[in-house]
Amino acid sequence: MEKRFPLKNGTQVLIRPAEKNDAAAFARHLRQAGGETNFLSFGAEDCPYTEESALALVERSKTDERMIFLLAYVGDVLAGELFISTAPRKRFQHVGELAISVLKDYWDLGIATLLMREALAIADDVIGFDSIHLDVDADNLTAQKLYRNFGFHEYARYARATLYDGGYHDLVYMSRYRSKEDIQ
């Protein structure tokens, strides 16, 4: 599955599943994204992925039928990424955990919306997750609006969950269920 879409600035984005040769670009992308915003769970200095661990993630995404790992390229630049994974334990395999990032130079062009649309279509139509969960910085109102547009709702807050810029910040936990009847 490889798809091209026009962006708001007139350029095009290519959205496709991650491949082995994307590992280095993915690790660089996350380091850069972590240095551009406080809204990720890590900064540039403590990026959770090296090229080797990124390669392991890509390889796992190729064999794990319940994992979605999409990349968004604008030209040769890995501008955005999204993955949905599930816990390896059987009791949690109906639940997906979503993570997404877009480089600052590509904010407000529609990349996050396109990644969400493509990934959630796979999550709904191919995998059939009962629910998908994520956490988002309480100050990141743009991301919260995006998630609400895709049917996510807030179900909890974690006060003082993160520490940056000399202060504590809350996390908002959001979830999306396959049908509204699933929400109790």
Disulfide bonds with the S-S distance in Angstrom:
none
